[in-house]
Amino acid sequence: MPASAQRAFLMVWDGLRPDMVSPELTPNLWRLGQDGVWCERSYAVYPSLTRANSPAISTGCRPGSAGVPGNTFLLRSTDGSLASHSSGDVASLERLSEADGRPILLVDTLADRVHRAGGSTVVVGSGSPGSAWLQHPRAIDAGEPVIADGLPTMRGFMEAVQRRFGPLPHRHALPATRWTSYFTQVITDFVLPELTPTLLVFWHTDPDHTTHARGYSAPQTLQSLRDADANLGRILQAYAQLGQLDSTACVVTSDHGGSTITRRAHPARDLAAALSSGAAAENGGSVFVYTSDQTAVEAIRQFDYVGPIFTADGRDNTFPHSLVGLGGPRAPDVVFSFAWSADSVGGVPGSATGAASKLVMDHGSISPYDLHNTLVLNGPDFRRGYRSSTPVGNVDICPTLSHLLGLEIGSVDGRVLLETLRDSDAGDTAFEAWQEKRAFTARGRDWRQRIWFERTASHSYLAGGTVEPL
């Protein structure tokens, strides 16, 4: 199908659960979904962390093949010691690349494809520097800006932005109204009319920023949703005033969902006491374990807050990393999710165990409330007024936009969402739900760990997982 979109706009609402979208709170996003395509069964990759899903969105690949497994992870140095890397910090990402001689991302991004085709990309991020940088880590080589606070290589550019738009507001306010509005103004008054990018990516830190601290029902969280929606409306209006809206593919997604924390655990402390060697990296609702201790799985299963466990080879009745796309050169030895439940808190379903912190909401687990995310598609090539029930995911955004912009798709884990395209013969396709199970004994009882998927054609999407007594 020949592409009619001339450019693309991708906005990521960090942490937006689909049940938070409504005509009252988010009228612009609601209308965009009603007029275009609302994807009812959209999924984040596991772990359901921001900086595991940022590369999934930018590359179309799951964490193992993309090369960034989570927010915080360890890598063995040449002397055998373990060095910690935070994917939220660009300097840490660069040290990661230096440590193993591989690029930050092991595969190409959508921005790379745009650049090779002669187009341009601008990334604007109001969240962590790493979230934005992972959308275009080769921006310097391409001569293209990533507009975000905390990027040393973009310091001069950001100084010019601040001379024009004023100093950056306070970023830690709840909600981050002035902060996100500032970056929106940079887009509407500078990026779109003057830089005219082929691809614009806007990583919007709220509602996640506010929900972490206040929870789903707080007035501040509701205002953060109104802010994100107002900023979306301003950007769509700017495209319209430039006469470009009708030729722009618009995608609004979220990197993950989330759950209310109802119990605190101390996995790093517990593991230090239980294992003969190794270290752990806490990642929201999941934990990465690095150890040569052959009894590690048995030890982990003694903790009553542990959900499904993954290992490189699926030993000890765990699941192999490859089953959920975790296998790769930077994969931890063991990954486990915290336990979760469907219990409601303040009228919002989905609760989970969290690490020892003050967060009210968190994510990263294998809970369906963390994995189920938001995806809205609108533009000249998408169907109108269409609710798609076919499973989709963050890994599908890059190949779909590549297809619409006439770019190479390359080797990706995702697929082109043909069922959402106006001129495609493909419609919603039947999908099958399937699951994997492993039985084991721990704490004097028999248990079963179970994960379930939704599969359409040859593509599968992880939809949840749990540990339950037999």
SEMI-404379 format. One line per 5 residues: their letters; for each residue x, y, z of C-alpha. Coordinates in nm, 4 decimals. Example, Ala and Ser with C-alpha at 12.3 -4.5 7.8 and 13.67 -1.06 7.14 Angstrom:
2
AS = 1.2300:-0.4500:0.7800 | 1.3670:-0.1060:0.7140
***
This chain:
470
MPASA = 0.0000:0.0000:0.0000 | 0.1552:0.3349:-0.0964 | 0.1998:0.5570:0.2070 | 0.0158:0.8903:0.2183 | 0.1542:1.0067:0.5530
QRAFL = 0.4390:1.2504:0.4980 | 0.5475:1.2685:0.8608 | 0.4747:1.1132:1.1986 | 0.4036:1.2386:1.5487 | 0.4549:0.9955:1.8362
MVWDG = 0.3549:1.1028:2.1871 | 0.4247:0.8776:2.4838 | 0.2144:0.9456:2.7928 | 0.4339:0.7855:3.0547 | 0.2368:0.5377:3.2653
LRPDM = -0.1074:0.5961:3.1116 | -0.3379:0.3060:3.1886 | -0.6125:0.2720:2.9256 | -0.8833:0.2883:3.1931 | -0.7662:0.6420:3.2748
VSPEL = -0.8784:0.7716:2.9342 | -1.2237:0.9318:2.9323 | -1.4131:1.2072:2.7480 | -1.4196:1.4104:3.0702 | -1.0533:1.3885:3.1729
TPNLW = -0.8814:1.3458:2.8362 | -1.1170:1.4801:2.5670 | -0.8473:1.5325:2.3022 | -0.7082:1.1805:2.3355 | -1.0586:1.0366:2.3596
RLGQD = -1.1611:1.2117:2.0394 | -0.8409:1.1052:1.8631 | -0.9222:0.7445:1.9482 | -1.2874:0.7750:1.8543 | -1.2032:0.9309:1.5183
GVWCE = -0.9131:0.6951:1.4479 | -0.8191:0.3555:1.5941 | -0.8421:0.2581:1.9590 | -0.6429:-0.0585:2.0260 | -0.8226:-0.2484:2.2999
RSYAV = -0.5547:-0.5116:2.3589 | -0.2222:-0.3306:2.3621 | 0.0733:-0.4538:2.5689 | 0.4041:-0.3302:2.6991 | 0.7070:-0.5574:2.6939
YPSLT = 0.8275:-0.7253:3.0099 | 0.9688:-0.5940:3.2365 | 0.6993:-0.3265:3.2268 | 0.9553:-0.0545:3.2942 | 0.9954:0.2801:3.1243
RANSP = 1.3413:0.2185:2.9875 | 1.2738:-0.1353:2.8764 | 0.9768:-0.0049:2.6781 | 1.1382:0.3091:2.5392 | 1.3677:0.0932:2.3201
AISTG = 1.0737:-0.1353:2.2371 | 0.8910:0.1680:2.1006 | 1.1908:0.3122:1.9168 | 1.3263:-0.0138:1.7701 | 1.0356:-0.2590:1.7511
CRPGS = 1.2405:-0.5096:1.9544 | 1.2038:-0.6649:2.2968 | 1.4607:-0.5916:2.5704 | 1.6955:-0.8838:2.4998 | 1.7526:-0.7966:2.1371
AGVPG = 1.7343:-0.4180:2.1916 | 2.0058:-0.4390:2.4553 | 1.8553:-0.2444:2.7468 | 1.6804:-0.4869:2.9826 | 1.5547:-0.2389:3.2398
NTFLL = 1.5952:0.0822:3.4365 | 1.8916:-0.0428:3.6391 | 2.1099:-0.3401:3.5562 | 2.4576:-0.4768:3.6087 | 2.7290:-0.5757:3.3647
RSTDG = 3.0439:-0.7728:3.4323 | 3.3655:-0.5765:3.3917 | 3.6836:-0.7225:3.2448 | 3.8032:-0.8040:3.5963 | 3.4858:-0.9992:3.6683
SLASH = 3.3303:-0.7407:3.8990 | 2.9756:-0.6196:3.8485 | 2.9241:-0.2568:3.7476 | 2.5842:-0.0916:3.7810 | 2.4271:0.0984:3.4924
SSGDV = 2.1220:0.3244:3.5014 | 1.9439:0.3635:3.1700 | 1.7933:0.6886:3.2963 | 2.1344:0.8525:3.2899 | 2.2967:0.9093:2.9515
ASLER = 2.6502:0.9058:3.0906 | 2.5758:0.5639:3.2393 | 2.4418:0.4447:2.9043 | 2.7619:0.5592:2.7372 | 2.9687:0.3728:2.9980
LSEAD = 2.7595:0.0668:2.9214 | 2.8565:0.0900:2.5554 | 3.2215:0.1334:2.6465 | 3.2101:-0.1610:2.8886 | 3.1066:-0.4278:2.6387
GRPIL = 3.2075:-0.2667:2.3095 | 2.8521:-0.2668:2.1780 | 2.6329:0.0310:2.0872 | 2.3829:0.1539:2.3463 | 2.1037:-0.0057:2.1444
LVDTL = 2.1978:-0.3188:1.9550 | 1.9496:-0.2505:1.6747 | 1.8396:0.0463:1.4672 | 1.5704:0.2894:1.5789 | 1.2895:0.4446:1.3793
ADRVH = 1.4906:0.7677:1.3865 | 1.7828:0.5857:1.2237 | 1.5550:0.4702:0.9442 | 1.4185:0.8210:0.8951 | 1.7713:0.9639:0.8797
RAGGS = 1.8893:0.7105:0.6200 | 1.5919:0.7997:0.4022 | 1.6842:1.1685:0.4086 | 1.4340:1.2795:0.6714 | 1.4867:1.4303:1.0153
TVVVG = 1.3835:1.3492:1.3714 | 1.3384:1.5648:1.6785 | 1.2914:1.4021:2.0179 | 1.1512:1.6086:2.3037 | 1.1509:1.4581:2.6507
SGSPG = 1.0129:1.5885:2.9786 | 1.0977:1.2673:3.1675 | 1.4334:1.1123:3.2480 | 1.7125:1.1926:3.0006 | 1.7487:0.8231:2.9219
SAWLQ = 1.3848:0.7857:2.8170 | 1.4338:1.0479:2.5487 | 1.7866:0.9436:2.4510 | 1.6799:0.5835:2.3905 | 1.4488:0.7105:2.1196
HPRAI = 1.7519:0.8337:1.9218 | 2.0914:0.7465:2.0744 | 2.2676:0.8255:1.7452 | 2.1251:1.1783:1.7341 | 2.4699:1.3408:1.7506
DAGEP = 2.5916:1.1441:1.4487 | 2.2749:1.2413:1.2618 | 2.3086:1.6076:1.3589 | 1.9626:1.6064:1.5143 | 1.8459:1.7415:1.8517
VIADG = 1.7127:1.5595:2.1538 | 1.5519:1.8335:2.3591 | 1.5597:1.7251:2.7225 | 1.7144:1.8335:3.0485 | 2.0252:1.6485:3.1623
LPTMR = 2.1867:1.5609:2.8283 | 2.5514:1.6781:2.8360 | 2.5943:1.6502:2.4603 | 2.2886:1.8740:2.4062 | 2.3841:2.1373:2.6639
GFMEA = 2.4551:2.4083:2.4077 | 2.1293:2.3441:2.2275 | 1.9341:2.3542:2.5545 | 2.1004:2.6815:2.6506 | 1.9763:2.8300:2.3239
VQRRF = 1.6272:2.6963:2.3937 | 1.6293:2.8595:2.7377 | 1.7487:3.1918:2.6011 | 1.4409:3.1902:2.3816 | 1.1782:3.0354:2.6090
GPLPH = 1.3132:3.1242:2.9513 | 1.4638:2.9081:3.2268 | 1.3310:2.5609:3.2855 | 1.0515:2.5471:3.5454 | 1.0693:2.3329:3.8579
RHALP = 1.0522:1.9744:3.7314 | 0.9505:1.8000:4.0531 | 0.6166:1.9744:4.1057 | 0.3119:1.7475:4.1382 | 0.1667:1.7582:3.8830
ATRWT = 0.4425:1.8812:3.6523 | 0.2089:2.1321:3.4851 | 0.4535:2.4136:3.4079 | 0.7324:2.1679:3.3243 | 0.5375:1.9749:3.0608
SYFTQ = 0.3768:2.2938:2.9273 | 0.7246:2.4402:2.8715 | 0.8330:2.1525:2.6487 | 0.5005:2.1632:2.4673 | 0.5581:2.5302:2.3851
VITDF = 0.9038:2.4458:2.2515 | 0.7332:2.1997:2.0164 | 0.4513:2.4265:1.9007 | 0.6529:2.7477:1.8667 | 0.9893:2.6163:1.7509
VLPEL = 1.0183:2.2476:1.6599 | 0.7188:2.2211:1.4288 | 0.7315:2.5553:1.2449 | 1.1106:2.5883:1.2208 | 1.2678:2.2425:1.2367
TPTLL = 0.9780:2.0725:1.0498 | 1.0780:1.7167:1.1461 | 0.9719:1.4098:0.9551 | 0.9376:1.2376:1.2928 | 0.8531:1.4120:1.6183
VFWHT = 0.8688:1.2098:1.9393 | 0.7399:1.3682:2.2606 | 0.7996:1.1733:2.5815 | 0.5543:1.3248:2.8327 | 0.6484:1.2495:3.1945
DPDHT = 0.2981:1.2768:3.3397 | 0.0808:1.1011:3.4511 | 0.3556:0.8599:3.5672 | 0.5551:1.1276:3.7499 | 0.2584:1.2300:3.9627
THARG = 0.0919:0.8908:4.0018 | 0.4071:0.7378:4.1525 | 0.3875:0.9855:4.4390 | 0.0133:1.0373:4.4788 | -0.1645:0.7301:4.3418
YSAPQ = -0.4414:0.6982:4.0861 | -0.7280:0.8749:4.2628 | -0.5473:1.1861:4.3837 | -0.6554:1.5296:4.2535 | -0.2977:1.5916:4.1397
TLQSL = -0.3057:1.2797:3.9236 | -0.6338:1.3808:3.7643 | -0.4843:1.7202:3.6874 | -0.1771:1.5537:3.5339 | -0.4109:1.3763:3.2914
RDADA = -0.5783:1.7052:3.2010 | -0.2335:1.8584:3.1477 | -0.1175:1.5812:2.9162 | -0.4403:1.6062:2.7199 | -0.4178:1.9832:2.6900
NLGRI = -0.0597:1.9523:2.5650 | -0.1682:1.6942:2.3081 | -0.4406:1.9320:2.1917 | -0.1923:2.2190:2.1543 | 0.0392:2.0078:1.9404
LQAYA = -0.2416:1.8805:1.7175 | -0.3598:2.2398:1.6748 | -0.0071:2.3462:1.5778 | 0.0055:2.0757:1.3111 | -0.3342:2.1932:1.1857
QLGQL = -0.2290:2.5588:1.1701 | 0.0706:2.4546:0.9609 | -0.1598:2.2658:0.7263 | 0.0114:1.9371:0.8146 | -0.2355:1.7505:1.0351
DSTAC = -0.4086:1.5700:0.7490 | -0.0761:1.4307:0.6283 | 0.0634:1.3300:0.9668 | 0.0438:0.9827:1.1203 | -0.0362:1.0423:1.4890
VVTSD = 0.0371:0.7757:1.7490 | -0.0310:0.8190:2.1197 | 0.0883:0.5375:2.3401 | 0.2049:0.4672:2.6926 | 0.5133:0.2755:2.7903
HGGST = 0.3307:0.0712:3.0560 | 0.0419:0.0660:3.3011 | 0.0807:0.0417:3.6766 | -0.0419:-0.0931:4.0103 | -0.1045:0.0453:4.3564
ITRRA = 0.1545:-0.0744:4.6083 | -0.0041:-0.2504:4.9044 | 0.2980:-0.4328:5.0467 | 0.6708:-0.3564:5.0768 | 0.9497:-0.6068:5.0208
HPARD = 1.3285:-0.5880:5.0568 | 1.4629:-0.8154:4.7815 | 1.8215:-0.6884:4.7713 | 1.8586:-0.7354:5.1477 | 1.6883:-1.0757:5.1388
LAAAL = 1.9022:-1.1964:4.8486 | 2.2238:-1.0796:5.0126 | 2.1390:-1.3006:5.3098 | 2.0213:-1.5979:5.1024 | 2.2866:-1.6274:4.8293
SSGAA = 2.6510:-1.7253:4.8606 | 2.7510:-1.4711:4.5950 | 2.6101:-1.2170:4.3536 | 2.4102:-0.8963:4.3511 | 2.0628:-0.7700:4.2702
AENGG = 1.9231:-0.4711:4.0845 | 1.5747:-0.3651:4.1891 | 1.3589:-0.2582:3.8952 | 1.0220:-0.1464:4.0200 | 0.8024:-0.4553:4.0153
SVFVY = 1.0823:-0.6894:3.9057 | 1.4276:-0.7808:4.0309 | 1.7390:-0.8689:3.8295 | 1.9718:-1.1162:3.9996 | 2.3354:-1.1725:3.9029
TSDQT = 2.4829:-1.4816:4.0604 | 2.6634:-1.8067:3.9978 | 2.4946:-1.9635:4.2999 | 2.3257:-2.2786:4.1706 | 2.0729:-2.2665:4.4540
AVEAI = 1.9562:-1.9152:4.3607 | 1.6146:-2.0165:4.2276 | 1.5429:-2.2304:4.5318 | 1.6426:-1.9433:4.7583 | 1.4298:-1.6896:4.5722
RQFDY = 1.1246:-1.9133:4.5932 | 1.1403:-1.9011:4.9716 | 1.0283:-1.5362:4.9554 | 0.6495:-1.5161:4.9650 | 0.6354:-1.2019:4.7518
VGPIF = 0.7876:-1.3612:4.4406 | 0.5941:-1.4214:4.1191 | 0.7198:-1.5946:3.8012 | 1.0951:-1.6497:3.7683 | 1.2993:-1.6448:3.4467
TADGR = 1.6480:-1.7826:3.3813 | 1.8655:-1.8073:3.0722 | 1.8015:-2.1799:3.0260 | 1.4738:-2.2315:3.2101 | 1.6393:-2.4385:3.4823
DNTFP = 1.4687:-2.5446:3.8057 | 1.1222:-2.5242:3.6502 | 1.1558:-2.1558:3.5696 | 1.0773:-1.9985:3.2331 | 1.3575:-1.9291:2.9839
HSLVG = 1.4407:-1.5663:2.9123 | 1.3680:-1.6252:2.5432 | 0.9998:-1.6926:2.6143 | 0.9386:-1.3254:2.6934 | 1.2161:-1.1626:2.4896
LGGPR = 1.4686:-1.1172:2.7708 | 1.7488:-1.3285:2.6234 | 2.0461:-1.1287:2.5008 | 2.4066:-1.0319:2.5778 | 2.3059:-0.7997:2.8632
APDVV = 2.0441:-1.0246:3.0229 | 2.0600:-1.0875:3.3994 | 2.1140:-1.4412:3.5262 | 1.7737:-1.4509:3.6959 | 1.4729:-1.2210:3.6681
FSFAW = 1.1667:-1.2396:3.8886 | 0.8468:-1.0418:3.9153 | 0.6793:-0.9380:4.2356 | 0.3405:-1.0871:4.3169 | 0.0266:-0.8897:4.2348
SADSV = -0.3507:-0.9098:4.2730 | -0.6642:-0.7692:4.1114 | -0.7690:-0.6032:4.4374 | -0.8949:-0.2473:4.4038 | -0.7550:0.0470:4.5955
GGVPG = -0.9614:0.3641:4.5867 | -1.1814:0.2090:4.3200 | -0.8885:0.1350:4.0878 | -0.8158:-0.2374:4.0323 | -0.4641:-0.3752:4.0393
SATGA = -0.2344:-0.3907:4.3390 | 0.1133:-0.5324:4.3839 | 0.4127:-0.5761:4.6081 | 0.6726:-0.3028:4.5745 | 1.0308:-0.2497:4.6802
ASKLV = 1.1108:-0.0547:4.9953 | 1.0296:0.2979:4.8826 | 0.7726:0.5677:4.9364 | 0.6020:0.5182:4.6002 | 0.2230:0.4857:4.6050
MDHGS = 0.2130:0.3387:4.2526 | 0.4751:0.1411:4.0691 | 0.5176:-0.0851:3.7673 | 0.7676:-0.3261:3.6177 | 0.5937:-0.6470:3.7218
ISPYD = 0.4262:-0.9124:3.5096 | 0.0833:-0.8041:3.6321 | -0.1694:-0.7457:3.3521 | -0.2342:-0.4047:3.5071 | 0.1315:-0.3149:3.4454
LHNTL = 0.1495:-0.4754:3.1009 | -0.1754:-0.3411:2.9544 | -0.1018:-0.0038:2.8005 | -0.2681:0.2563:2.5800 | -0.2397:0.2803:2.2012
VLNGP = -0.4307:0.5242:1.9796 | -0.3663:0.5664:1.6056 | -0.4933:0.8451:1.3841 | -0.3977:0.9900:1.0479 | -0.4506:0.9600:0.6748
DFRRG = -0.3659:0.5900:0.6543 | -0.5546:0.4636:0.9580 | -0.9117:0.3435:0.9731 | -1.1739:0.5834:1.1005 | -1.3820:0.5192:1.4096
YRSST = -1.2351:0.1711:1.4562 | -1.1921:-0.0281:1.7764 | -0.9414:-0.3037:1.7175 | -0.9561:-0.6143:1.9358 | -0.6493:-0.7770:1.7792
PVGNV = -0.3539:-0.7959:2.0226 | -0.0851:-0.5336:1.9578 | 0.2116:-0.3971:2.1474 | 0.4805:-0.1343:2.1818 | 0.7033:-0.3426:1.9536
DICPT = 0.4584:-0.2787:1.6672 | 0.4905:0.0998:1.6607 | 0.8295:0.1178:1.4849 | 0.7461:-0.1270:1.2032 | 0.4027:0.0303:1.1485
LSHLL = 0.5360:0.3856:1.1210 | 0.8255:0.2614:0.9075 | 0.5720:0.1087:0.6706 | 0.3610:0.4251:0.6546 | 0.6617:0.6480:0.5889
GLEIG = 0.7947:0.4159:0.3196 | 1.1035:0.3177:0.5198 | 1.2850:-0.0101:0.5529 | 1.1425:-0.2204:0.8330 | 1.4412:-0.4456:0.8982
SVDGR = 1.4596:-0.7176:1.1610 | 1.2109:-0.6461:1.4395 | 1.0082:-0.8403:1.6933 | 0.6924:-0.6471:1.6125 | 0.4687:-0.6363:1.3081
VLLET = 0.2964:-0.3870:1.0803 | -0.0548:-0.3331:1.2174 | -0.2278:-0.3981:0.8869 | -0.5661:-0.4425:1.0524 | -0.5597:-0.0740:1.1539
LRDSD = -0.4890:0.0602:0.8028 | -0.7633:0.2096:0.5935 | -0.6676:0.0628:0.2549 | -0.5619:-0.2790:0.3795 | -0.7640:-0.5924:0.3152
AGDTA = -0.6733:-0.7119:0.6641 | -0.9299:-0.6690:0.9356 | -0.9283:-0.7744:1.2956 | -0.8070:-1.1314:1.3123 | -0.8979:-1.4000:1.5585
FEAWQ = -0.6384:-1.4534:1.8273 | -0.5755:-1.7383:2.0612 | -0.4849:-1.7188:2.4241 | -0.2206:-1.9646:2.5366 | -0.0188:-2.0202:2.8487
EKRAF = 0.2961:-2.1795:2.9806 | 0.3107:-2.3524:3.3183 | 0.5824:-2.4874:3.5453 | 0.5214:-2.6781:3.8706 | 0.7598:-2.6645:4.1669
TARGR = 0.7743:-2.7073:4.5417 | 0.8677:-2.4285:4.7827 | 0.8013:-2.3446:5.1458 | 0.6586:-2.6932:5.1978 | 0.3870:-2.6550:4.9336
DWRQR = 0.3350:-2.7344:4.5678 | 0.3060:-2.4326:4.3390 | 0.2659:-2.3520:3.9737 | 0.4037:-2.0496:3.7966 | 0.2024:-1.9528:3.4936
IWFER = 0.2285:-1.6888:3.2228 | -0.0231:-1.6231:2.9494 | -0.0065:-1.4732:2.6028 | -0.2344:-1.3557:2.3265 | -0.1210:-1.4680:1.9839
TASHS = -0.2222:-1.3514:1.6395 | -0.0604:-1.5218:1.3418 | 0.3067:-1.5660:1.4363 | 0.3236:-1.2831:1.6900 | 0.2672:-1.3294:2.0623
YLAGG = 0.2101:-1.0704:2.3321 | 0.2720:-1.1375:2.6988 | -0.0471:-1.0501:2.8858 | 0.0290:-1.1536:3.2452 | 0.1724:-1.4086:3.4821
TVEPL = 0.1328:-1.5382:3.8339 | 0.2333:-1.7999:4.0898 | -0.0497:-1.9969:4.2439 | -0.0807:-2.2946:4.4807 | -0.1600:-2.6349:4.3287
***
